[in-house]
Amino acid sequence: MSFLWHDWAGYIGVVLVLLAFLLLQARKLHGNGLVYQLMNVLGAVGVMLSLLFGSFNTSAFVMQVAWLIIGIYGMANSARVRRELRDVERKIGS
């Protein structure tokens, strides 16, 4: 049995998503933190690549697209919150 690049991308993607969830449950990562969101986004991309170039499964692909969108939303929302906090801190410091 030989593994192609897309097989490795899928396995690495699965490991990233599961590791992110494990670290969240172990309170080593925060759900709104950049590392957690990046692990989920990159994991979803890896699984999507595996599905696109390997054995395609529509339901699994749809789930990964949703996972990717939610992760990107989380990163954008966290960035917005950090920016708002900096703005408040600047106003208080002025």
Residue pairs with C-beta under 8 A, 6 or more apart in sequence:
3 11
4 53
4 54
5 53
6 49
6 50
6 52
6 53
6 54
7 50
7 54
9 45
9 46
9 47
9 49
9 50
10 46
10 47
10 49
10 50
10 51
10 54
11 46
11 50
12 43
12 46
13 42
13 43
13 44
13 45
13 46
13 47
13 48
13 49
13 50
14 43
14 46
14 47
15 43
16 39
16 40
16 42
16 43
16 46
17 39
17 40
17 43
17 44
17 47
17 67
19 39
20 29
20 36
20 39
20 40
20 43
23 29
23 36
24 30
24 31
24 36
29 35
29 36
29 39
30 36
31 74
32 74
32 77
32 78
32 81
33 78
34 75
34 78
37 71
37 74
37 75
37 78
38 71
38 75
40 67
40 70
40 71
40 74
41 67
41 68
41 71
41 72
41 75
43 67
44 64
44 65
44 67
44 68
44 71
45 68
47 60
47 64
48 61
48 64
48 65
48 68
51 57
51 60
51 61
51 64
52 61
